[in-house]
Amino acid sequence: MRWPVVLQAYRFALDLTMVQVAVLRSYCGAQRFAYNWGFSRVKANLVPRQATLIR
């Protein structure tokens, strides 16, 4: 038996101070840096791997 799926979302606004805005932007920048670093590692490993699979 499959249970019904209930999806619900909330939308809200943050009332941040300038210090909180700076910290949040810093966290977002660090997250983006980590994502780009990991993505470049995966991409660098894919190119040699695809070359071996094509042969």
Beta strands, then each sheet from edge to edge (+ up, - down):
end
